[in-house]
Amino acid sequence: MNALSQFIKNKRKSLGLTQEDLSFKAGVGLRFVRDLEQGKPSLRMDKVNQVLALFGHELGPLPSVRKEL
């Protein structure tokens, strides 16, 4: 699980929503919500933003932390 998936799952649970409730309110499929919460590495950014918009957030660039080899 990554930070985004954990954020979505925590927000959903704090509002007492099921995955089905979240998918309906965000206008995305239930499978998409499940994939998002499981940390699937390739998801459509527009759909991720649809879900994040319910919580007053959106995707944006963050500095990456590089691991030295």
C-alpha positions, 0 to 999 in steps of 0.5 A: 500500500502506498501513501495515496491508497492509505490516504483514500482508505483512511478518508473513506473510513473516517466518513463511514463510507463503503467502497461502493458508496465512494465509487458512486459519489465519485462517479467511478467504478467499484473496481477502480476504488478497489484498485486505488486502495490496493495501491495499483501502480497504474491508474488514470489520473483524472479518475484519481482526481475525481475521488480526491475531489470528494475530500478536497484534494487533488494530485500534484507534483512532490519532490521525490526521495532518491535512494542512493545505490 
